[in-house]
Amino acid sequence: MPTPLSELPIRPLTRGDLVLCADLAEDRGWAREDHKWGLLLTAGTGYGIDDPAAKGLAAVCVVTSFGPDLAAIGMMLVAGRHARQGLGRRLMAHVLREAGDTPLALYATPYGRPLYQQLGFTDSGEAERVHGQFRTPGREPLPATRPATPGDLPVLARLDAEVFGVDRTPMVARLPAFADRLRVADNGSAIIGYAAAWPTPETDVIGPLVAPDVETAKALVCSLAMDSARPVRMDVDVRHQGLLTWLKENGLEAGISTTVMTYGIPELPGDWTRRFAPLSLATG
Ligand SMILES: CC(C)(COP(=O)(O)OP(=O)(O)OC[C@H]1O[C@@H](n2cnc3c(N)ncnc32)[C@H](O)[C@@H]1OP(=O)(O)O)[C@@H](O)C(=O)NCCC(=O)NCCS
């Protein structure tokens, strides 16, 4: 008699589970994004419930910890065939227990939001996805940007900590290998912004995007997207309507919206005015 899934243990995932995670994402209609799973399972802690009959995973999620002040929850997925049978709730309860007193944040889809609300998460913001073929705007004078160099990394980690409100050095240090392109805005005396472009099977994702103002944010997007034939995807904080409008004027279309939800803190730490887009919805 096989063990019911409700009694199977929640186990830590390793990089060896990458293909099973991508299979589960595909099962829910999400892109496979093996590259992102590789980062998440290396920089974060994955949790999963096996589905022995299907030789796969029934449920997963990944927690990326940024020290005692914040952990990000992402990639919460339950296989369609096991939906609405309590696996999502069990996995989240486990994550909450493991997190202890650490405040938590996530970007919720409409499917996940009711569950997170029941567990005590509250809404604290919204991100809008835009995607499509970016058309480089003609003759718009924008601040200069340049490729990041290895010597920039300590400065980027400090800037990132100011803007995201927690020390994310392990994530920033992985960006040169994870991203295809990493650029900085440098005003001559200091690095004031930075952005990365990293690949999924269908698109280049731009994130994180950190800038002191919308003009610098536009310059970083242009510098990352203009030489690429691939479509672009971004999840932009809806408070940055100036950037969203400009992106839509330059070829991108509105996609899904996600709700920023937090647990143990009223809102994300840091400086939202300079935080235009997260690295990914899964990591913040
Ligand atoms: C969101 C998700 C992880 C929930 O997992 P699940 O195992 O189906 O959820 P549970 O059975 O534990 O349900 C927990 C509660 O969430 C809510 N819920 C779950 N699925 C829901 C749905 N389709 N519509 C509305 N509420 C839903 C319900 O309140 C449910 O409690 P109830 O069944 O007692 O009413 C799953 O639906 C999923 O993988 N969806 C696709 C991917 C996704 O959007 N993930 C969320 C990313 S933030």
The ligand as a Gaussian input file, in Angstrom:
#p B3LYP/6-31G(d) Opt

LIG

0 1
 C       -1.025000      28.115000      -4.921000
 C       -0.790000      26.621000      -4.735000
 C        0.655000      26.395000      -4.388000
 C       -1.699000      26.132000      -3.593000
 O       -1.380000      24.781000      -3.302000
 P       -2.506000      23.716000      -2.920000
 O       -1.839000      22.506000      -2.390000
 O       -3.405000      23.540000      -4.066000
 O       -3.267000      24.497000      -1.762000
 P       -3.967000      23.852000      -0.480000
 O       -4.733000      22.642000      -0.875000
 O       -2.970000      23.692000       0.618000
 O       -5.003000      25.010000      -0.161000
 C       -4.755000      25.990000       0.788000
 C       -5.772000      27.103000       0.614000
 O       -5.387000      27.960000      -0.452000
 C       -6.559000      28.416000      -1.112000
 N       -6.524000      27.948000      -2.503000
 C       -5.756000      26.972000      -3.019000
 N       -5.985000      26.867000      -4.352000
 C       -6.889000      27.807000      -4.658000
 C       -7.554000      28.192000      -5.849000
 N       -7.298000      27.587000      -7.017000
 N       -8.454000      29.178000      -5.807000
 C       -8.736000      29.790000      -4.644000
 N       -8.155000      29.463000      -3.462000
 C       -7.247000      28.486000      -3.479000
 C       -7.751000      27.856000      -0.374000
 O       -8.132000      28.785000       0.593000
 C       -7.159000      26.633000       0.248000
 O       -7.808000      26.221000       1.413000
 P       -9.133000      25.311000       1.319000
 O       -8.907000      24.277000       0.253000
 O       -9.231000      24.760000       2.694000
 O      -10.214000      26.271000       0.948000
 C       -1.154000      25.839000      -6.038000
 O       -2.457000      26.183000      -6.423000
 C       -0.243000      26.126000      -7.223000
 O        0.796000      25.513000      -7.366000
 N       -0.672000      27.046000      -8.116000
 C        0.067000      27.367000      -9.335000
 C        1.369000      28.057000      -9.032000
 C        1.184000      29.293000      -8.202000
 O        0.469000      30.228000      -8.563000
 N        1.882000      29.312000      -7.052000
 C        1.829000      30.412000      -6.112000
 C        3.008000      31.281000      -6.312000
 S        2.938000      32.669000      -5.233000

